[in-house]
């Protein structure tokens, strides 16, 4: 299946794609849409195979769509994280996807054909119109077609579909499977956690957390990522008999099996009567038939943090300049374009909440995997406004705003950052790294997309 460069055929004609592939105007004269073909296949015939798949979608029959795939094909679908590696999983996926009555039109196509004529590939961009709502969704696609067992019929061996990354918006038009909460129900999960605190039983508090939790607690620098570590933390914390009241909260529960609650809170310590204000984030997941805390980040209000003058301080402390220097070391690692060198900057038990991925990264391999992709953009960052805190031994923090220049494209991206450093095994490492795009720009982009959708629709 060697690919001869001379056989790399490309067409980037939106005009041709819209009038010849998957459009009503081209439906009648479709002799070259036949799925039986000689040992060699033309560029136009390769593109025509999409029409067969699109016609199968139009039947709204998942079995007919699945029949366009080989039994051992791999589907990486648009609106599911789960690879579909057999016909049963593909049938389940399309049973749900077809509820929105999708029909696609290729807008940009790049064809590759194998020398021996036994495989071909069509890659590019397509646009779906959802018949159930009229919404239009653009995406990227890869279809790999092969023949098998002496058959002359071309079928899909591999299909990878994804939304355009710069236009990702809420999936309003996709039927969502799973359990969803109302805002009130989301807030109610906090009450359950607070009631567990009132029991003064650390095991009951730990029962509120997921199987693979991440707890970034208020009064400990160490992330807690398993049940026993959470029990250990609350064994001490509950000695103060804490009870919390949310002062200002924001809930998000627009996805199935997932919800978030964040804001400010005030604890009253029953053992002393002392009141402590802080910020909180709870991320909940639906696990084994119940809602559990997957991520919990609690911190004191930053403007009220003062030096703990009455606590003997042991260990290594940094100046503000030295703290900022740790960022330069991380940025230099980015410049090396080596994900392993970037991962060397992180602690043994890190928490990375990255800019362009929803998934928290809590071990070295996950961090390597993230930067393997991110470094392809050749990023280099310049801090625009930063704030360092280095008043504790073996701990420092640097946060603020940053501008990245992507060397691969020249594009500039602004964002916010937080680095929490710890002194570990004789060196300073990143224990917590939270990076996000500027919210006003992100919301403006989403609003612009929604405005365009209104015009188009």
N, C-alpha and C positions, 0 to 999 in steps of 0.2 A: 504493500500500500504506500509505496514511495510517492512523494509529491514532486512532480516536475514543474519547475518555476514557469516553464513555458505554458503549462496548462492552468496556471492561476488566472482565472477569468473574473473580472470585476465589472459590476455595473452599479453606478451610484445615481441612477436616474429615477427621481421621484415620479416623474411623469410616466415612465414605463411601468414602474411598480404599481402605481395607482390604477392604471388602465388595463394592465395585463394580469395582475396577480391578485386573486381574492376579491375582485370588484365585480359588481353585477354586469357591467358592460362586457366583461371578458368571459362570462359564464357560458354562453352558447358555443362559440367556436373553440372548444377546448380539446382538440384532437391530441395535442401534445401533453395534455394532463394525464394521459394513460399511465397506469402504474406498471405496465409491462414495457420493457425497453430492451434494445440490443445490448451487447456487452459493453458498448461505450454509450455515453449519454452527453447531450449537449447542455450548455449553460441554461438555455431557456427551459429545457425539460427538467433540470434540477430545480429551478425556481417554480416550475409547475407543480412539483410534489407538495409544496406548501398549500396549493389550491385543494388538493385531495384532503389534507388534514383540516383545512378551514371548512370545507364542505361537510366533513364529519362533525365539526362543532355545530354547524347549522342544523343538524338533525336533532340536537339536544339529547342524543343517545350516547351515554358514556361508553357503551360496548363498542359502538362504531368508531369512536375516537381511539379507544384502546387498541382496536384492530389495526390501526396505522403504525403500531409499534411492534418491534420484534419481542418475543417472550423475555429475552434477557436484556432488553434495552434499559438505559438509565435516564430517568426524567428528573431534572432539577427545576421544580416548578416556580412560577412567579410569586404565588401567594401562600407558599408553605415552606417552612424550614426543612422539612423532611424529604430526603431523596426517595424517589419511587423507583425501586429496582425490580419490581415484578408487576404482572398484569393486575393483580388484586389491588395493590396500593395505587396504581394509576387509575383504576376504575373508581376507587373511593375518592381520589382527588377530583377527577372530572365530573363525578356525580354532583359535587358541590359547586365546582367552577361553572358548570353549564347553567346553573340557576340564574346567572346574570346575563345569559344569552349573548355570549361574546362572538364577535366577528372581526377578523383581522385583515389588515391591508399592509403589505410590505412597502416601506417607504425608502429603504436603502438596502441593497443586497450585494454581497460579496461571495462569489462562488469559487469552490475549489474542487477539482476532479482528480481522482487517482489515476496513475498511468495505466493500470490494468483494467480500468472501467468497472471495478467491483465495489467502489465506494465513491461517494461525493459528499460535499458539505456546502451548506448555505448559511451564511452569517450576516447579521445586519440589524436593522431597526424595523419594528413594526408598530402599527397603531391599532388598538382594539376599540370598537364601539360596543358598549354594553347595551344590548337591546332592551333590557329590563328597566334601565334608567336613562339611557341616552348619553351617559358619561363616556368620555374618551380617555384612554390610557395608553401612553407610549411606553415602549420597552425595547430591550435588546434580546436577540435570539441567536442560537446556534442549533442547526439541525444537521446531524450526520446520518446519511442514508447508506444502507448496504443491501445486498441480496444474500440469501442463505439457502443451503440445501438444494442447490441447482435450480432455484426458482428465478424467474425473470422479474419478479415483483420487487420493487424498491420499497423498503420500510425503514422506519426511524430506529436507529441503533442508539442514538444519544440526542437528547433535547435539553438545552439549558436556556431558561427564560428568566429575565430580571427586569425590574423597573429601571428607568433612567435615574441614576443616583442623584443628579442635581434637581430632579423634579419629584422626589419622593414626598408624598403627602399622605394624609390619613386614608386608609383603605375603606372609604365610605360605601363603596359599591360592591364590596366582596362579602358574601355571607360568612359570618364569623362563627366558628364552632367553639364550643366550650362554655364555661360559666362566666358571666359578667356580673359585676356588682353595680349598684347605684352609688351615688356619692355618700348617701347616708349609711349604707352598708359598709362602705370602705372605712368611714370614720368609726363605725362600730367595732372594727377590728382593733383599733387602738384601745377602746374601752376594755376589751377582753385581755389585752396585754397588761393594762393598768390594774385590772382585777387580779391578775396573776402576781403582780408586784405586791398587792395588798395581802396576799396569802403568806408572804415572807418565805415561800418555798422556792428555792432556785430551780428545782426540777420542773415545777409547774410553769415557771417563766420560760425555761428551755423548751418546754412542749410547744410554745408559740412559734418556734423557729423551724425553718425548712431543714431538709436533710443535709443540704450543702449551703449553710448560711454564711453570710459575711456580716459581722457586727463590728462597727468602728465605735467603741464606747466613749462616754463622756470623760471618764476619769482614769483611763488607761491608754497608753500609746500603742499597745499590742492589738492588732486585728484578731478577732476570734472567729475561726472558720470551721469549728466543729462543735458538737454538743457539749463535750466535756469542758472545753475552753469557755463556753458560754455559762455553764453551771458554775465554774470557778469564779468568773467575774461577778455573777449575781450573788454568790455566797457572801462576798464582801459588801457589795453595793446595798443589799437588802438590810444590812445591819443599821443603815440610816433610816429605815422605814419610809422609803420615798413614795409619794403619790403625786401624779402629774395632772395638770389641767392645760389643755391646748388653748393658747391665747389667740393665735392666728394660724389657720390651716388651709391648705390647698390640696384637694384630692383630684386624682386622675384615674378614671376607670373605663377607658374607651376601648380596651382590648380584652379579648376573652382570656380567662385564667391568669390575669395580671391586673394589679392596681397599685397606686402610689398615693401616699399621704405625707405631706411635708409642711413645715412651718415653724412657729415658735411655741415654746411650752414653758410652764413654770412648775417646778417641783417644790413641794413642801416636805422637808425631812422630819418625819414624826419623832425621831429620836432627839432632835435638838430644836425643832421649830423653825429652823433656817429655811429661807426660800432661795431657790436658785433658778435663774432663767437660762434658757438655751435654745438651740435650733435642732430640729429632728428631720429625718427622712426614713420612712418605712416603705419598702417595696415588697408587696405581697404576691405570692403565687398560689395557684390552686393545685394542691399536691395530695394524692391519695384520698380524694374526697373531702378535703378541708383546706381552708385558707391558712397559709403559713408565711412567716416573715423570711424572705430570701435575703434582703439587705436592710441593715439598720445602721444609720449614721447619726450619731448624737454628738453635739459639740456645745461648748459654752458660747454665749454671745461674744463675738470678738472684741467689741468695744469695752467689755467689762473684764476682760482678762487682765489680771495684774500679776506681778511677780509674787511667788509664794515665799515671802521673806522668812517665814518661820519653819521652812522645810530645809534641812541640810542638803546641799546640792553636791553630788558626787558625779564625776565623769568629765567628759570632754564638751566644751562649749565653743561655739563659733561666733565670730564677729559677723556683722551684717554683710560686710564685703566678702567674707569667706562663704557665707550662705549663698550669696548671689553667684559666687564662683562655681558652685555645684551645678547650677543651671548650664554654665558654659561647658562643663565636662559632658553633660548629657547632649547638648547641641553638637559638640564635636563628635560624639558617637553617632549622631544622625548623619553627619557629614561623611563618615566612613562608609555609609550605605550597607553596613554589616549588622543585621538584626541581633546577632549574638553579642556584639559589643554594646548595643543599646541595652539588651537584657542584663548585661553585667552591671549596669547602673542601678538595678532594682534590688531590693532586699529579698531575703529568703522567703518571706511570706508577704508578697506585695499585693496591693490592690490598685489596678489601673482601670480607670473609667475613661475610655478613649474618646477622641473627637468624632471619629467617623465609624463607630461601631456601637451598637446597643449593648453588647455583651461585656460584663465586667471580666477582667483578666486577673486571675488570682494565683497564677503560678508561672514559672519561667517559660514553659513551652507555649502557653497561651500568649505571653508577651512577645516571644519570638515570632509566633504565627502572625500576630497583628502587625508588627513592624516589617515583616517580610513584604507585606502588601503596601504599607504606608510609605516605605522608603523608595518605592518605585517612582514616587513623585519628586524625589530628591529635595526634601524639605529642609529649610534653614530658618530658624526663628530669631527674632529680635524683640526683646522685652520693651514694651512701650511705657508701661507704668507698673511698677512692682512694689510689693510690700514684704519685707522680711521680718520674721520673728525668730530670735535665737536666744531666748532668756532662760532656757532649760538645758540641763546637761544631757548630752547624747540625743538631742532632738532639735530640729529647726524647721521652719516653714517659710516658703516663698510663694506668693500668690499675686495675681494682677492680670494685666492684659498683654497680649503678645501678637506680633504679626509674622506670619510665615510666608516666605517666598518659595514657591514650588519650582525648583530648577528645571524640572522636566517640561514645564509649560510657561513659566514666567508669571503664573497667576499668584496673586497675593490674597491671603486669607487671615482675617483677624479673629481672635478668640480670647477666652479667659482661661487661666491656668491656676492650679494649686499643686505644689510639691510639698510633701511632708518627708523630711529626711530623718533617719536614725543612724546612730553610730553602731555598726555591727561588725564584729570580727576585725576591729582595727581600722575600719574605713566607713565613710559616709555613703549610705545607700538610700534610694527612694522607697519609702514604705507605702506611701499613698500618692497617687497622681491622678488628678481629675482635670480633664481638658474639655472645653465646650466652645461651640461657636457663639458669637455675639448674639444674644437673644433678639435684639431689635431687628438686626439684619435678617435673621432666620424667619421671624414672623412676617417681615415685609416681603420676603421671597415667597412664603406660603400664600400670603394675601394676593401677590401678583399672579401666582399660578391659579388660584381660585378665580380671580378676575378673568383670566384668559379662558378658563374652562367655561365660565358663564357666557362669554362671547361666542366661543366655539359651539357650545351646546345650544 
